[in-house]
Every structure is written in structure tokens, then in C-alpha cells.
Amino acid sequence: MSMITLALSKGRIFDETLPLLAAAGIEVLEDPEKSRKLILPTNRPDVRVVLVRATDVPTYVEYGGADIGVTGKDTLIEHGGQGLYQPLDLRIAKCRVSVAVRSDFDYAQAVRQGSRLKVATKYTSIAREFFAAKGVHVDMVKLYGSMELAPLTGLADAIVDLVSTGNTLKANQLVEVARIMDISSYLVVNQAALKLKQAPLRRIIDAFASAIPAEKN
Ligand code: PRP
């Protein structure tokens, strides 16, 4: 019996993956919010869950530290997706990547062709591509969290960050001025594992596919 290792990150992705796992007959036996364990057993002796940072899920699956994983499109784009089979858009953990600025900042004026903009973000690839297409020169400041602080402290003119309800922006007196792309989470699979553990992985992929939430309009 070969072991299947699934990489998940704590929080929304973990929570919203549970119903998909249930459809595959897999139940995680410990609550990551209560346990300090990084390897969680399931009801299936041949399936285990490893908890990794959201940005590390594609890396674990790429190098075979995990056979499969669930990761946001944002994280997948920043990683590059090399070496990963991406069979399913799971349509969970939906949000968007947007540009936000202080409400007193004139964004329209700042992004006229040929202008310069100071952008703080953890999503440097997505931000670079978006502003390059507009002909805006960007001074990029790479951050790893709390992006909302950057325009408030003068570190940057704008941020590129995930927006879900918009509450975080509102609480920090920032406004969303451009929507770059819609985000959801994807199933990613290690390419070698897909060959070596084909039958059990296929069963999980098919069960996930059958349990993807319907598209809401
Ligand atoms: C994201 C993002 C914002 C927040 C937006 O952070 O960075 O801070 O969610 O959500 P809202 O529009 O509903 O307020 P997340 O909780 O994913 O954690 P992170 O800060 O570690 O990225």
C-alpha cells in the first residue's frame, strides 16, 4: 500500500477542502487549530495531510514532499506552476487580486502612460505583469504580509493584494481601484506521483471533481 500525502494550508483552504475530502471518503482526524502537529492522520491508513504555509504548497508538491495539494491561483502564478499537474479548479476559497490605494490618492492620474508608481505586494509577478500591460513603470517593494500598512506609512503608493469581503481595506481606509483577476483554489498533483500512484490519486481527483461547488452567478 503506498501512502498518499496531501498538502494543505491552515485556514480557509483547509476548511473548504474538508467537504471535498469527505466526498472522497477521507476524514481528517485532528483539528489543525487545536493541534500543533504538522502531519495529520485521516480515517484512511494510506492518506495523510501535511500542513504547510500557503506559499509552500506548490513547492512541496513540485518536489514530491506531497503527492497532491490545494493552492490558490495567486500562489500558483507566483510559484510558476512548473512540474505540477493542475487537473481541477476547485472553485473554493474564492477572492480576487486587486490594486488598492489611500482614498486621497489620485490613482487615475498616477497610472497615465509612462508614469511611475511605487507598489508594495507579496504578488510581484502578478503586479509586474498587470502594470507592464498598462505601460506604467513600477518600483516594486516586496512584502510578506500586512500590505495594507504600506500606503498608510508612505512605503508605497499602492498595494496589490487579495480582497474577499473588502473589510480589511475599509478598516484601513483604503479603496479598491482596479480588479486584476479572480482567484480560486486548484488541485495540484506531482507528475511522477500521478504515474506511480495512479489508481488511488485518480480516485481522489474524480471524487473531488464530483464535489466541486456549483458556479454562482
Ligand atoms: C487576505 C488579504 C487581506 C484579507 C482580505 O489575507 O491579504 O488581508 O485577506 O480579506 P477581506 O477583503 O475579506 O477583508 P489572509 O486572511 O488570506 O491572510 P494573509 O494576510 O496571511 O494573506
py3Dmol code that shows the C-alpha trace and the ligand (Angstrom):
import py3Dmol

protein = """\
ATOM      1  CA  MET A   1       0.000   0.000   0.000  1.00  0.00           C
ATOM      2  CA  SER A   2       1.506   3.326  -0.989  1.00  0.00           C
ATOM      3  CA  MET A   3       0.940   6.396   1.165  1.00  0.00           C
ATOM      4  CA  ILE A   4      -0.770   9.447  -0.349  1.00  0.00           C
ATOM      5  CA  THR A   5       0.370  12.762   1.155  1.00  0.00           C
ATOM      6  CA  LEU A   6      -1.891  15.802   0.722  1.00  0.00           C
ATOM      7  CA  ALA A   7      -0.507  19.312   1.375  1.00  0.00           C
ATOM      8  CA  LEU A   8      -2.913  21.897   2.761  1.00  0.00           C
ATOM      9  CA  SER A   9      -2.573  25.282   4.432  1.00  0.00           C
ATOM     10  CA  LYS A  10      -4.472  26.189   7.597  1.00  0.00           C
ATOM     11  CA  GLY A  11      -7.475  28.466   7.390  1.00  0.00           C
ATOM     12  CA  ARG A  12      -9.894  28.903   4.506  1.00  0.00           C
ATOM     13  CA  ILE A  13      -8.236  26.412   2.176  1.00  0.00           C
ATOM     14  CA  PHE A  14      -8.159  23.700   4.840  1.00  0.00           C
ATOM     15  CA  ASP A  15     -11.767  24.371   5.907  1.00  0.00           C
ATOM     16  CA  GLU A  16     -13.158  24.481   2.369  1.00  0.00           C
ATOM     17  CA  THR A  17     -11.242  21.351   1.304  1.00  0.00           C
ATOM     18  CA  LEU A  18     -12.872  19.227   4.049  1.00  0.00           C
ATOM     19  CA  PRO A  19     -16.175  18.698   2.157  1.00  0.00           C
ATOM     20  CA  LEU A  20     -14.210  17.634  -0.946  1.00  0.00           C
ATOM     21  CA  LEU A  21     -12.228  15.160   1.159  1.00  0.00           C
ATOM     22  CA  ALA A  22     -15.483  13.851   2.633  1.00  0.00           C
ATOM     23  CA  ALA A  23     -16.688  13.151  -0.913  1.00  0.00           C
ATOM     24  CA  ALA A  24     -13.552  11.036  -1.364  1.00  0.00           C
ATOM     25  CA  GLY A  25     -14.310   9.164   1.873  1.00  0.00           C
ATOM     26  CA  ILE A  26     -11.459  10.916   3.689  1.00  0.00           C
ATOM     27  CA  GLU A  27     -11.869  12.412   7.132  1.00  0.00           C
ATOM     28  CA  VAL A  28      -9.056  14.353   8.839  1.00  0.00           C
ATOM     29  CA  LEU A  29      -8.801  13.077  12.414  1.00  0.00           C
ATOM     30  CA  GLU A  30      -7.315  16.174  14.085  1.00  0.00           C
ATOM     31  CA  ASP A  31      -8.203  19.877  14.105  1.00  0.00           C
ATOM     32  CA  PRO A  32      -5.186  21.951  12.959  1.00  0.00           C
ATOM     33  CA  GLU A  33      -6.424  24.908  15.018  1.00  0.00           C
ATOM     34  CA  LYS A  34      -6.116  22.807  18.192  1.00  0.00           C
ATOM     35  CA  SER A  35      -3.183  20.524  17.455  1.00  0.00           C
ATOM     36  CA  ARG A  36       0.460  21.591  16.955  1.00  0.00           C
ATOM     37  CA  LYS A  37       1.071  18.566  14.744  1.00  0.00           C
ATOM     38  CA  LEU A  38       2.161  19.185  11.166  1.00  0.00           C
ATOM     39  CA  ILE A  39       1.220  15.706   9.933  1.00  0.00           C
ATOM     40  CA  LEU A  40      -2.428  14.898  10.489  1.00  0.00           C
ATOM     41  CA  PRO A  41      -3.778  11.361  10.227  1.00  0.00           C
ATOM     42  CA  THR A  42      -7.008  10.571   8.401  1.00  0.00           C
ATOM     43  CA  ASN A  43      -9.515   7.736   8.694  1.00  0.00           C
ATOM     44  CA  ARG A  44      -7.639   6.103   5.800  1.00  0.00           C
ATOM     45  CA  PRO A  45      -4.333   4.465   6.770  1.00  0.00           C
ATOM     46  CA  ASP A  46      -2.997   5.267   3.270  1.00  0.00           C
ATOM     47  CA  VAL A  47      -3.793   9.010   3.326  1.00  0.00           C
ATOM     48  CA  ARG A  48      -2.214  11.739   5.464  1.00  0.00           C
ATOM     49  CA  VAL A  49      -2.388  15.530   5.451  1.00  0.00           C
ATOM     50  CA  VAL A  50       0.681  17.759   5.856  1.00  0.00           C
ATOM     51  CA  LEU A  51       0.180  21.376   6.959  1.00  0.00           C
ATOM     52  CA  VAL A  52       2.425  23.863   5.178  1.00  0.00           C
ATOM     53  CA  ARG A  53       2.458  27.616   4.633  1.00  0.00           C
ATOM     54  CA  ALA A  54       0.136  28.578   1.759  1.00  0.00           C
ATOM     55  CA  THR A  55       3.071  29.767  -0.375  1.00  0.00           C
ATOM     56  CA  ASP A  56       4.892  26.455   0.178  1.00  0.00           C
ATOM     57  CA  VAL A  57       2.129  24.127  -1.110  1.00  0.00           C
ATOM     58  CA  PRO A  58       3.280  24.227  -4.791  1.00  0.00           C
ATOM     59  CA  THR A  59       6.899  23.663  -3.703  1.00  0.00           C
ATOM     60  CA  TYR A  60       6.016  20.598  -1.604  1.00  0.00           C
ATOM     61  CA  VAL A  61       4.059  19.085  -4.485  1.00  0.00           C
ATOM     62  CA  GLU A  62       6.655  20.036  -7.121  1.00  0.00           C
ATOM     63  CA  TYR A  63       9.454  18.199  -5.292  1.00  0.00           C
ATOM     64  CA  GLY A  64       7.338  15.270  -4.089  1.00  0.00           C
ATOM     65  CA  GLY A  65       7.196  16.192  -0.376  1.00  0.00           C
ATOM     66  CA  ALA A  66       3.474  15.817  -1.009  1.00  0.00           C
ATOM     67  CA  ASP A  67       1.690  13.948  -3.817  1.00  0.00           C
ATOM     68  CA  ILE A  68      -1.196  16.377  -4.091  1.00  0.00           C
ATOM     69  CA  GLY A  69      -2.108  19.765  -2.684  1.00  0.00           C
ATOM     70  CA  VAL A  70      -4.666  22.534  -2.715  1.00  0.00           C
ATOM     71  CA  THR A  71      -3.400  26.012  -3.511  1.00  0.00           C
ATOM     72  CA  GLY A  72      -4.725  29.419  -4.549  1.00  0.00           C
ATOM     73  CA  LYS A  73      -4.377  30.533  -8.160  1.00  0.00           C
ATOM     74  CA  ASP A  74      -2.450  33.574  -6.814  1.00  0.00           C
ATOM     75  CA  THR A  75       0.127  31.323  -5.146  1.00  0.00           C
ATOM     76  CA  LEU A  76       0.300  29.094  -8.223  1.00  0.00           C
ATOM     77  CA  ILE A  77       1.032  32.035 -10.526  1.00  0.00           C
ATOM     78  CA  GLU A  78       3.762  33.362  -8.230  1.00  0.00           C
ATOM     79  CA  HIS A  79       5.313  29.872  -7.993  1.00  0.00           C
ATOM     80  CA  GLY A  80       5.188  29.412 -11.764  1.00  0.00           C
ATOM     81  CA  GLY A  81       3.444  26.020 -11.735  1.00  0.00           C
ATOM     82  CA  GLN A  82       6.479  24.149 -13.124  1.00  0.00           C
ATOM     83  CA  GLY A  83       6.351  20.387 -12.580  1.00  0.00           C
ATOM     84  CA  LEU A  84       2.750  20.490 -11.410  1.00  0.00           C
ATOM     85  CA  TYR A  85      -0.240  18.807 -12.987  1.00  0.00           C
ATOM     86  CA  GLN A  86      -3.275  21.071 -12.392  1.00  0.00           C
ATOM     87  CA  PRO A  87      -6.330  18.949 -13.098  1.00  0.00           C
ATOM     88  CA  LEU A  88      -9.060  20.903 -11.285  1.00  0.00           C
ATOM     89  CA  ASP A  89     -10.272  24.371 -10.438  1.00  0.00           C
ATOM     90  CA  LEU A  90     -11.953  23.511  -7.121  1.00  0.00           C
ATOM     91  CA  ARG A  91     -13.906  26.799  -7.059  1.00  0.00           C
ATOM     92  CA  ILE A  92     -13.278  27.165  -3.314  1.00  0.00           C
ATOM     93  CA  ALA A  93     -11.633  29.970  -1.289  1.00  0.00           C
ATOM     94  CA  LYS A  94     -12.752  32.495  -3.887  1.00  0.00           C
ATOM     95  CA  CYS A  95     -11.477  36.054  -3.804  1.00  0.00           C
ATOM     96  CA  ARG A  96      -9.741  38.498  -6.150  1.00  0.00           C
ATOM     97  CA  VAL A  97      -6.393  40.206  -6.584  1.00  0.00           C
ATOM     98  CA  SER A  98      -6.848  43.968  -6.693  1.00  0.00           C
ATOM     99  CA  VAL A  99      -4.984  47.250  -6.587  1.00  0.00           C
ATOM    100  CA  ALA A 100      -5.795  49.465  -3.594  1.00  0.00           C
ATOM    101  CA  VAL A 101      -4.689  52.962  -2.624  1.00  0.00           C
ATOM    102  CA  ARG A 102      -5.416  55.573   0.056  1.00  0.00           C
ATOM    103  CA  SER A 103      -8.731  57.259  -0.600  1.00  0.00           C
ATOM    104  CA  ASP A 104      -6.940  60.607  -1.094  1.00  0.00           C
ATOM    105  CA  PHE A 105      -4.561  59.208  -3.742  1.00  0.00           C
ATOM    106  CA  ASP A 106      -5.326  60.037  -7.401  1.00  0.00           C
ATOM    107  CA  TYR A 107      -4.794  56.612  -8.981  1.00  0.00           C
ATOM    108  CA  ALA A 108      -6.128  57.558 -12.446  1.00  0.00           C
ATOM    109  CA  GLN A 109      -3.603  60.392 -12.629  1.00  0.00           C
ATOM    110  CA  ALA A 110      -0.801  58.171 -11.308  1.00  0.00           C
ATOM    111  CA  VAL A 111      -1.193  55.447 -13.948  1.00  0.00           C
ATOM    112  CA  ARG A 112      -1.260  57.613 -17.070  1.00  0.00           C
ATOM    113  CA  GLN A 113       1.012  56.121 -19.740  1.00  0.00           C
ATOM    114  CA  GLY A 114       4.676  56.457 -18.947  1.00  0.00           C
ATOM    115  CA  SER A 115       4.179  57.304 -15.265  1.00  0.00           C
ATOM    116  CA  ARG A 116       5.878  55.752 -12.203  1.00  0.00           C
ATOM    117  CA  LEU A 117       4.142  54.066  -9.314  1.00  0.00           C
ATOM    118  CA  LYS A 118       5.501  52.633  -6.063  1.00  0.00           C
ATOM    119  CA  VAL A 119       3.760  49.303  -5.439  1.00  0.00           C
ATOM    120  CA  ALA A 120       4.058  47.115  -2.330  1.00  0.00           C
ATOM    121  CA  THR A 121       2.963  43.493  -2.622  1.00  0.00           C
ATOM    122  CA  LYS A 122       3.632  39.856  -1.995  1.00  0.00           C
ATOM    123  CA  TYR A 123       2.352  39.193  -5.549  1.00  0.00           C
ATOM    124  CA  THR A 124       5.236  40.674  -7.530  1.00  0.00           C
ATOM    125  CA  SER A 125       4.718  38.598 -10.712  1.00  0.00           C
ATOM    126  CA  ILE A 126       1.009  39.378 -10.932  1.00  0.00           C
ATOM    127  CA  ALA A 127       1.629  43.071 -10.194  1.00  0.00           C
ATOM    128  CA  ARG A 128       4.523  43.375 -12.657  1.00  0.00           C
ATOM    129  CA  GLU A 129       2.516  41.877 -15.495  1.00  0.00           C
ATOM    130  CA  PHE A 130      -0.568  44.000 -14.765  1.00  0.00           C
ATOM    131  CA  PHE A 131       1.277  47.340 -14.712  1.00  0.00           C
ATOM    132  CA  ALA A 132       3.586  46.433 -17.621  1.00  0.00           C
ATOM    133  CA  ALA A 133       0.495  45.873 -19.805  1.00  0.00           C
ATOM    134  CA  LYS A 134      -0.638  49.407 -18.909  1.00  0.00           C
ATOM    135  CA  GLY A 135       2.755  50.941 -19.643  1.00  0.00           C
ATOM    136  CA  VAL A 136       3.192  52.015 -16.034  1.00  0.00           C
ATOM    137  CA  HIS A 137       6.706  51.856 -14.587  1.00  0.00           C
ATOM    138  CA  VAL A 138       6.671  50.225 -11.180  1.00  0.00           C
ATOM    139  CA  ASP A 139       9.046  50.464  -8.250  1.00  0.00           C
ATOM    140  CA  MET A 140       8.263  47.168  -6.545  1.00  0.00           C
ATOM    141  CA  VAL A 141       8.525  46.683  -2.792  1.00  0.00           C
ATOM    142  CA  LYS A 142       8.280  43.010  -1.863  1.00  0.00           C
ATOM    143  CA  LEU A 143       6.352  42.354   1.344  1.00  0.00           C
ATOM    144  CA  TYR A 144       5.239  39.142   3.074  1.00  0.00           C
ATOM    145  CA  GLY A 145       2.102  40.366   4.858  1.00  0.00           C
ATOM    146  CA  SER A 146       0.119  43.307   6.223  1.00  0.00           C
ATOM    147  CA  MET A 147       0.319  45.000   2.821  1.00  0.00           C
ATOM    148  CA  GLU A 148      -2.408  47.448   3.893  1.00  0.00           C
ATOM    149  CA  LEU A 149       0.142  49.275   6.040  1.00  0.00           C
ATOM    150  CA  ALA A 150       2.331  50.282   3.112  1.00  0.00           C
ATOM    151  CA  PRO A 151       0.213  53.161   1.691  1.00  0.00           C
ATOM    152  CA  LEU A 152      -0.595  54.363   5.228  1.00  0.00           C
ATOM    153  CA  THR A 153       3.061  54.712   6.196  1.00  0.00           C
ATOM    154  CA  GLY A 154       4.356  56.132   2.917  1.00  0.00           C
ATOM    155  CA  LEU A 155       6.174  52.929   1.967  1.00  0.00           C
ATOM    156  CA  ALA A 156       4.192  52.734  -1.295  1.00  0.00           C
ATOM    157  CA  ASP A 157       1.501  54.495  -3.349  1.00  0.00           C
ATOM    158  CA  ALA A 158      -0.467  51.326  -3.987  1.00  0.00           C
ATOM    159  CA  ILE A 159      -0.744  47.703  -2.922  1.00  0.00           C
ATOM    160  CA  VAL A 160      -1.663  44.583  -4.860  1.00  0.00           C
ATOM    161  CA  ASP A 161      -3.412  42.163  -2.506  1.00  0.00           C
ATOM    162  CA  LEU A 162      -6.203  39.650  -2.102  1.00  0.00           C
ATOM    163  CA  VAL A 163      -9.641  41.103  -1.468  1.00  0.00           C
ATOM    164  CA  SER A 164     -12.548  39.000  -0.319  1.00  0.00           C
ATOM    165  CA  THR A 165     -15.211  40.954   1.577  1.00  0.00           C
ATOM    166  CA  GLY A 166     -13.310  44.248   1.325  1.00  0.00           C
ATOM    167  CA  ASN A 167     -13.470  44.657   5.105  1.00  0.00           C
ATOM    168  CA  THR A 168      -9.692  44.775   5.572  1.00  0.00           C
ATOM    169  CA  LEU A 169      -9.344  47.594   3.025  1.00  0.00           C
ATOM    170  CA  LYS A 170     -12.240  49.521   4.572  1.00  0.00           C
ATOM    171  CA  ALA A 171     -10.845  49.149   8.099  1.00  0.00           C
ATOM    172  CA  ASN A 172      -7.593  50.699   6.872  1.00  0.00           C
ATOM    173  CA  GLN A 173      -9.187  53.492   4.824  1.00  0.00           C
ATOM    174  CA  LEU A 174      -8.026  52.055   1.503  1.00  0.00           C
ATOM    175  CA  VAL A 175     -10.078  51.824  -1.694  1.00  0.00           C
ATOM    176  CA  GLU A 176     -10.024  49.175  -4.404  1.00  0.00           C
ATOM    177  CA  VAL A 177      -9.221  50.936  -7.683  1.00  0.00           C
ATOM    178  CA  ALA A 178      -8.607  48.022 -10.072  1.00  0.00           C
ATOM    179  CA  ARG A 179      -9.526  44.374 -10.118  1.00  0.00           C
ATOM    180  CA  ILE A 180      -6.659  42.341 -11.593  1.00  0.00           C
ATOM    181  CA  MET A 181      -8.015  38.784 -11.534  1.00  0.00           C
ATOM    182  CA  ASP A 182     -10.469  36.433  -9.877  1.00  0.00           C
ATOM    183  CA  ILE A 183      -8.916  33.768  -7.647  1.00  0.00           C
ATOM    184  CA  SER A 184      -9.986  30.320  -6.540  1.00  0.00           C
ATOM    185  CA  SER A 185      -8.071  27.280  -5.325  1.00  0.00           C
ATOM    186  CA  TYR A 186      -6.747  24.490  -7.550  1.00  0.00           C
ATOM    187  CA  LEU A 187      -5.860  20.866  -7.028  1.00  0.00           C
ATOM    188  CA  VAL A 188      -2.202  20.308  -7.914  1.00  0.00           C
ATOM    189  CA  VAL A 189      -0.564  16.909  -8.369  1.00  0.00           C
ATOM    190  CA  ASN A 190       3.065  15.804  -8.537  1.00  0.00           C
ATOM    191  CA  GLN A 191       3.652  14.490 -12.059  1.00  0.00           C
ATOM    192  CA  ALA A 192       5.730  11.462 -11.062  1.00  0.00           C
ATOM    193  CA  ALA A 193       3.264  10.510  -8.302  1.00  0.00           C
ATOM    194  CA  LEU A 194       0.436  10.611 -10.831  1.00  0.00           C
ATOM    195  CA  LYS A 195       2.192   7.805 -12.709  1.00  0.00           C
ATOM    196  CA  LEU A 196       3.403   5.788  -9.703  1.00  0.00           C
ATOM    197  CA  LYS A 197       0.230   6.069  -7.607  1.00  0.00           C
ATOM    198  CA  GLN A 198      -2.189   6.440 -10.472  1.00  0.00           C
ATOM    199  CA  ALA A 199      -5.185   4.464  -9.188  1.00  0.00           C
ATOM    200  CA  PRO A 200      -5.509   5.994  -5.684  1.00  0.00           C
ATOM    201  CA  LEU A 201      -4.765   9.518  -6.944  1.00  0.00           C
ATOM    202  CA  ARG A 202      -7.303   9.189  -9.773  1.00  0.00           C
ATOM    203  CA  ARG A 203      -9.958   8.132  -7.252  1.00  0.00           C
ATOM    204  CA  ILE A 204      -9.293  11.233  -5.164  1.00  0.00           C
ATOM    205  CA  ILE A 205      -9.244  13.545  -8.221  1.00  0.00           C
ATOM    206  CA  ASP A 206     -12.522  12.095  -9.511  1.00  0.00           C
ATOM    207  CA  ALA A 207     -14.210  12.368  -6.102  1.00  0.00           C
ATOM    208  CA  PHE A 208     -13.061  15.997  -5.778  1.00  0.00           C
ATOM    209  CA  ALA A 209     -14.338  16.723  -9.309  1.00  0.00           C
ATOM    210  CA  SER A 210     -17.777  15.367  -8.447  1.00  0.00           C
ATOM    211  CA  ALA A 211     -17.986  17.526  -5.298  1.00  0.00           C
ATOM    212  CA  ILE A 212     -16.879  20.920  -6.678  1.00  0.00           C
ATOM    213  CA  PRO A 213     -19.401  23.579  -5.656  1.00  0.00           C
ATOM    214  CA  ALA A 214     -21.652  24.826  -8.467  1.00  0.00           C
ATOM    215  CA  GLU A 215     -20.778  28.124 -10.161  1.00  0.00           C
ATOM    216  CA  LYS A 216     -22.701  31.006  -8.603  1.00  0.00           C
ATOM    217  CA  ASN A 217     -23.568  33.958 -10.816  1.00  0.00           C
TER     218      ASN A 217
END
"""
ligand_1 = """\
22
PRP
C -6.095 38.253 2.894
C -5.569 39.567 2.349
C -6.292 40.616 3.138
C -7.586 39.911 3.525
C -8.716 40.380 2.678
O -5.329 37.853 3.949
O -4.160 39.660 2.466
O -5.553 40.998 4.252
O -7.421 38.519 3.325
O -9.941 39.833 3.086
P -11.239 40.752 3.224
O -11.405 41.531 1.934
O -12.371 39.788 3.420
O -11.056 41.662 4.401
P -5.475 36.353 4.501
O -6.526 36.303 5.545
O -5.635 35.408 3.352
O -4.097 36.106 5.205
P -2.650 36.714 4.847
O -2.637 38.082 5.445
O -1.729 35.750 5.536
O -2.524 36.705 3.362
"""
view = py3Dmol.view(width=600, height=400)
view.addModel(protein, "pdb")
view.setStyle({"model": 0}, {"cartoon": {"style": "trace"}})
view.addModel(ligand_1, "xyz")
view.setStyle({"model": 1}, {"stick": {}})
view.zoomTo()
view.show()
